[in-house]
Amino acid sequence: MKNNKVLIVGAGIGGLATALRLAKSGYEVQIIEKNAQAGGRLNQLKKDGFTFDTGPSFFSMSYEFEAFAKACNIKLPFTYKALDPLYSVNFSNSPTTFFLYKDLAKLAEQFKDIEPDFEAKIQKYLSKSGDIFHDTVNLVIKNNFDSIPEYLRTLAQVNMVHLPVLFRNFWQQVTRYFTSDEAQQIISLVAFFLGRTPFDTMGIYTLLSYTEFKHDGYYNVEGGMYQIVRGFVDELVKEKVSITYNTEIVAYKEENKKLTCLIDKQGNKWTADTYVINADAAVFRSRIFNRKKYSTKRMEKMNWTMGYLTFYIGLNCKLPQVDHHNYYLGQNYKQYADTILSDPNTLEKPYYYVNVLSKHNTDCAPEGCESLFFVCPVPNLLVKKDWSDKDQIVDSIIDDFSKRINTNIQSEIISKTIYTPEDWQSQFNLYQGSGLGLSHTMLQIGAFRPSNFDETYNNVFYVGASTIPGAGIPMAIISAELAFKRIEKQKEAMLQKASTTK
Ligand SMILES: Cc1cc2nc3c(=O)[nH]c(=O)nc-3n(C[C@H](O)[C@H](O)[C@H](O)COP(=O)(O)OP(=O)(O)OC[C@H]3O[C@@H](n4cnc5c(N)ncnc54)[C@H](O)[C@@H]3O)c2cc1C
């Protein structure tokens, strides 16, 4: 087969999934990756006898993985387990911890004194969220659009009954159904999973509540999330796909509207018939291709997700009182959310998530020890440039956590690693340390998001969080399918052209 050599830049989950689809369809695939190991943001840190997942800690839409495995004719190379409860939520100065059960009657029991008719309300809320999900997922989320008019025509096919939700933010949609502070905050928490706050995330994303509570829920991976990457890499090895690490693309050459090679930091040239960029789709266009539309000024004006302060702690004791997935909130939710994207000094009373990986994966910590991973949503580098106070912030979170769990863990820490937005930026070329890439605003989704085909070179495609459909592991799997379809369509068109000119 001619025209079948593909070079993929980036071994994130989007790049790996695209590579496997292509290799299984007969393409000769090569991957180059900036870092020393695969996975991108879905990564792993091994240190002092502990194993930590460094980014994602659970995933939704498991059926997307199953569909992917079926399309590639493989057995999914990792084992996943449904979470129930999904996670726990604790508010500061409150002894109550809420457990987010998928069983809505069990969930409602915890709200009986604070939110009258909670079960009926959440059923009604999820019914609406479910309608939004089912009316958009195949039409809008899992679709390639060749142009903005085509995208707008498709949007016009979405049931008009959802139109008012388009004009509400996540918070406004949630507060139509719930009145108590606790219910409103707990149900809207999922907006943070999209890298913004409930107050500036579109109401249509309340479909996420449906995916978490009703449709499919969340899943843990046996042995930790990095087993997904390990499994994918094993499958790629079977298909003879090579991955070259410690290789960062910094320049390119073109001829007649075609990309002819990519050039790494050492000056090596990488050639292929087709190129798939898994590095951030906006950053690559800006810094490597120097596109006007992605100039420094325009990049600054785009809407970016928040940064993450993450830290990985090995404890010389067990924490039986702490669950696997836990959220710790303060008492100033709205104020915190309002300022987190604009004020560098919001971190005095941070909100954070704690993952105890060793809870269900005993291999991830030495005996009698615990492996903890903290994620704190923080301003990205556009807002907070100086992270010299990272140790103070981390200490304040550890102190707060110690109080909430009635155990002072400071003296039990035997391993500690901190990643600020600066580290996230430098490790994975994330714009200003923005953790999830471009936000999902009206003008940055669908055909308005950086497209998965290049504007100039017809042999360049994109996959991953900042192209369509968006951020998160299941979206990366869908993104790989969409990029694969583009490449196949292009190949078919070329074959047809060749046969008609014979
Ligand atoms: C702290 C955190 C927590 C998260 N939690 C969850 C979660 O619980 N569930 C969930 O579903 N999602 C979660 N996400 C989101 C999820 O991690 C991402 O959406 C997903 O992993 C992105 O995959 P990707 O393939 O698009 O990009 P990436 O993972 O960023 O991969 C891109 C790859 O390209 C490489 N690269 C970049 N530039 C170059 C270059 N010039 N040359 C060569 N290589 C290059 C990078 O090193 C990287 O390996 C989380 C993200 C973060 C940061």
The ligand as a Tripos MOL2 file, in Angstrom:
@<TRIPOS>MOLECULE
LIG
   53    58     1     0     0
SMALL
NO_CHARGES

@<TRIPOS>ATOM
      1 C1         -4.0610   16.6360   37.0130 C.3       1 LIG1
      2 C2         -4.9700   16.0740   35.9440 C.ar      1 LIG1
      3 C3         -6.0000   15.2360   36.3090 C.ar      1 LIG1
      4 C4         -6.8330   14.6860   35.3340 C.ar      1 LIG1
      5 N1         -7.8110   13.8210   35.7200 N.ar      1 LIG1
      6 C5         -8.5550   13.1920   34.7880 C.ar      1 LIG1
      7 C6         -9.4450   12.1550   35.1680 C.ar      1 LIG1
      8 O1         -9.5570   11.7930   36.3470 O.2       1 LIG1
      9 N2        -10.1650   11.5350   34.1790 N.ar      1 LIG1
     10 C7        -10.0310   11.8890   32.8580 C.ar      1 LIG1
     11 O2        -10.7200   11.2930   32.0000 O.2       1 LIG1
     12 N3         -9.1810   12.8670   32.4740 N.ar      1 LIG1
     13 C8         -8.4350   13.5130   33.3990 C.ar      1 LIG1
     14 N4         -7.5250   14.4620   33.0230 N.ar      1 LIG1
     15 C9         -7.4430   14.8460   31.5930 C.3       1 LIG1
     16 C10        -6.6300   13.8580   30.7830 C.3       1 LIG1
     17 O3         -5.4250   13.5750   31.4420 O.3       1 LIG1
     18 C11        -6.2800   14.4510   29.4290 C.3       1 LIG1
     19 O4         -7.4280   15.0070   28.7930 O.3       1 LIG1
     20 C12        -5.6890   13.4050   28.4940 C.3       1 LIG1
     21 O5         -4.7560   12.5890   29.1570 O.3       1 LIG1
     22 C13        -5.0210   14.1660   27.3540 C.3       1 LIG1
     23 O6         -4.4430   13.2490   26.4600 O.3       1 LIG1
     24 P1         -3.8470   13.7730   25.0940 P.3       1 LIG1
     25 O7         -3.4000   12.5760   24.3480 O.co2     1 LIG1
     26 O8         -4.7850   14.6960   24.4450 O.co2     1 LIG1
     27 O9         -2.5980   14.7380   25.4630 O.3       1 LIG1
     28 P2         -1.2730   14.5320   26.3400 P.3       1 LIG1
     29 O10        -1.4840   13.5560   27.3960 O.co2     1 LIG1
     30 O11        -0.8450   15.9010   26.7280 O.co2     1 LIG1
     31 O12        -0.2300   13.9290   25.2910 O.3       1 LIG1
     32 C14         0.4760   14.7100   24.3680 C.3       1 LIG1
     33 C15         1.8910   14.1630   24.2760 C.3       1 LIG1
     34 O13         2.6120   14.9360   23.3120 O.3       1 LIG1
     35 C16         3.9370   15.1480   23.8080 C.3       1 LIG1
     36 N5          4.4830   16.3320   23.1380 N.ar      1 LIG1
     37 C17         4.0750   17.6170   23.2880 C.ar      1 LIG1
     38 N6          4.7750   18.4260   22.4700 N.ar      1 LIG1
     39 C18         5.6460   17.6390   21.8030 C.ar      1 LIG1
     40 C19         6.6550   17.8960   20.8260 C.ar      1 LIG1
     41 N7          6.8710   19.1240   20.3580 N.pl3     1 LIG1
     42 N8          7.4000   16.8550   20.3800 N.ar      1 LIG1
     43 C20         7.1740   15.5820   20.8260 C.ar      1 LIG1
     44 N9          6.2310   15.2840   21.7510 N.ar      1 LIG1
     45 C21         5.4630   16.3030   22.2270 C.ar      1 LIG1
     46 C22         3.7520   15.3330   25.3010 C.3       1 LIG1
     47 O14         4.9410   15.1020   26.0020 O.3       1 LIG1
     48 C23         2.6740   14.2830   25.6010 C.3       1 LIG1
     49 O15         3.2270   13.0370   25.9270 O.3       1 LIG1
     50 C24        -6.6590   15.0230   33.9670 C.ar      1 LIG1
     51 C25        -5.6190   15.8870   33.5990 C.ar      1 LIG1
     52 C26        -4.7760   16.4030   34.5740 C.ar      1 LIG1
     53 C27        -3.6540   17.2960   34.1460 C.3       1 LIG1
@<TRIPOS>BOND
     1     1     2 1
     2     2     3 ar
     3     2    52 ar
     4     3     4 ar
     5     4     5 ar
     6     4    50 ar
     7     5     6 ar
     8     6     7 ar
     9     6    13 1
    10     7     8 2
    11     7     9 ar
    12     9    10 ar
    13    10    11 2
    14    10    12 ar
    15    12    13 ar
    16    13    14 ar
    17    14    15 1
    18    14    50 ar
    19    15    16 1
    20    16    17 1
    21    16    18 1
    22    18    19 1
    23    18    20 1
    24    20    21 1
    25    20    22 1
    26    22    23 1
    27    23    24 1
    28    24    25 2
    29    24    26 1
    30    24    27 1
    31    27    28 1
    32    28    29 2
    33    28    30 1
    34    28    31 1
    35    31    32 1
    36    32    33 1
    37    33    34 1
    38    33    48 1
    39    34    35 1
    40    35    36 1
    41    35    46 1
    42    36    37 ar
    43    36    45 ar
    44    37    38 ar
    45    38    39 ar
    46    39    40 ar
    47    39    45 ar
    48    40    41 1
    49    40    42 ar
    50    42    43 ar
    51    43    44 ar
    52    44    45 ar
    53    46    47 1
    54    46    48 1
    55    48    49 1
    56    50    51 ar
    57    51    52 ar
    58    52    53 1
@<TRIPOS>SUBSTRUCTURE
     1 LIG1         1 GROUP 0 **** ****
